[in-house]
Amino acid sequence: MEARADRGDLPAHPEALRGTTLGRLVERYRDTVSPRKRTHAAERAVLNIFLRHPICRRAVSDVTTVHFAAYRDERLKDLKPVSVKRQYRLAIFRQSLQNLGWTSGRDLQIDDRWARGDTERARTLATELVELQPDVILGEGTSAVVALKQATRTIPIVFTNVSDPVGSGFVASMERPGGNITGFTNFESPIGGKWLQVLKEVFADSTEWPTQAGVTSFLSPV
């Protein structure tokens, strides 16, 4: 229907559909057509997320190309210049998997989410990912892993770019993480003391040094 809306040739709605919402049609597809497909489980989870969108509460007879366009615009909010680096990392991740013989869409399905540094959004996205019931979830950054840990204690979580996984309570120790979380840290916390020691040796007369840090959240289930 969305493709036909793009072409501007939405069909006239028969009397049988009067008063029927788009959500009701999606539910009918989910319950009667989707189960015949091999990817039913993943598709059902995606459809359940879509059903929460306000567009699904509209009567089919009232849905226009404007509504579909607004929905697509909302889905594409993440595609901004600030997300180029994130998209690049995703592309490298997919290519690395393919080099190992795992092709997205053939051997596995990848759904990604980006919290854009918003803690509340990270929690919402983490819940969505858990509802998809993936085999494993990859989380980048401390705030992303915090949200994922709150959302599930059973689905395996692999983190990257977390500076202090032990101090953050993600793992019991680097040697024996325990629980459902493991991953890679970008540096060992004790090295912070070494940085200060080097600064004092290079700038012996200085007593203050400015620091800068950034916070982002990236969520991606595999």
Helices and strands as residue ranges (DSSP letters): H 2-7, G 15-17, H 22-28, I 29-33, G 34-36, H 40-50, G 54-57, G 60-62, H 65-75, G 81-83, H 84-99, E 113-114, H 119-131, E 137-140, H 142-151, E 157-162, E 181-185, H 191-202, E 218-221
